[in-house]
Amino acid sequence: MVLPVLVMFATALVWGLLVVAAQIQCVDAARTGARAAAREDPTEAVVQAARDTAPRDAQVTVAREGDRVRVVVVAKPPALHGLPFEVREEAVALVEATVGEATVGEAG
């Protein structure tokens, strides 16, 4: 009776670690993409930079909202493709061309 419970517990621990690892990869990918988008790199380059860091088969979305860029990364944790579970992370950055413009205008 104890052995099946231990196996289930170990499986749950491994599953949890896979989810946490995928979440961390999504955070890194979203930040990498947001930095690239803030430098006003082409959208294809931003998506590629994010995908290089993201888990396999992740979906990357890049959007510009005024002077900000938003990168969203959505992925399914590895080995859990049968479950309806995904991790999502987004990062927002100020476009570098606009950084400091408000302070320059206010100083005059």
Number of C-alpha atoms within 10 A of each C-alpha: 5 6 8 9 10 11 11 11 12 12 12 12 12 12 16 13 13 16 20 14 15 24 23 17 22 28 22 19 31 32 24 22 36 29 24 23 28 23 15 15 13 10 15 10 14 25 25 15 21 31 22 14 19 26 22 13 12 23 16 23 17 21 14 15 10 8 13 16 21 21 26 24 28 22 22 22 24 15 10 13 11 7 9 7 11 16 18 16 19 20 20 21 19 19 20 15 11 11 12 9 10 9 9 9 8 7 6 5
